[in-house]
Amino acid sequence: MRQNRNNDSKRPTGLDVRHARNCRNSEGDPCNCVPSVRAWVFDRRTKTKIRKTFAGKGALAAAKRWRHDASSQQNAGKPIGPSKLTLRQAADAWLAGAEADPPTVLTRGGSPFKPVVIREYRRTLNQYVLDDYGAVRLSDIRPATFKVSSTG
């Protein structure tokens, strides 16, 4: 991994330009490849680097956007790294918290969920969500993950 020394001072921290193995840039000649850009952010919670590589035209801009978004999320206290927790594990933990005595999961108003509401949540999760999506990691879930069929 060799970088163009002339642009190093202009490149923001957390971005690495990665040239192809057969690129002439490694010999000091002008680049003959379309370099990819690897962006990284240090995750203070897990004490690891979270990396993502962008390729093709516009890679530098995409990497800058990703790094800015990841830093903003981290500053807001949100996790930035991939989660190993699956949707089924999260649902089970939520239901266990709602059923605990005293409950650790409460309604918006701060009161415990009624038993009929918990039963209905459990039934709905088991019937419609967990069979298809229970093994999906929470960090992989996007709005397009759930395909809703229209009946009408």
HELIX and SHEET records of a PDB file:
HELIX    1   1 ARG A    5  ASN A    7  5                                   3    
HELIX    2   2 ARG A   24  GLU A   27  5                                   4    
HELIX    3   3 ALA A   59  ASN A   75  1                                  17    
HELIX    4   4 LEU A   87  GLU A   99  1                                  13    
HELIX    5   5 PRO A  115  THR A  124  1                                  10    
HELIX    6   6 LEU A  125  VAL A  129  3                                   5    
HELIX    7   7 LEU A  130  TYR A  133  1                                   4    
HELIX    8   8 LEU A  138  ASP A  140  5                                   3    
HELIX    9   9 PRO A  143  THR A  145  5                                   3    
SHEET    1   A 3 LEU A  15  ARG A  18  0                                        
SHEET    2   A 3 SER A  36  ASP A  43 -1                                        
SHEET    3   A 3 THR A  48  PHE A  54 -1                                        
END                                                                             
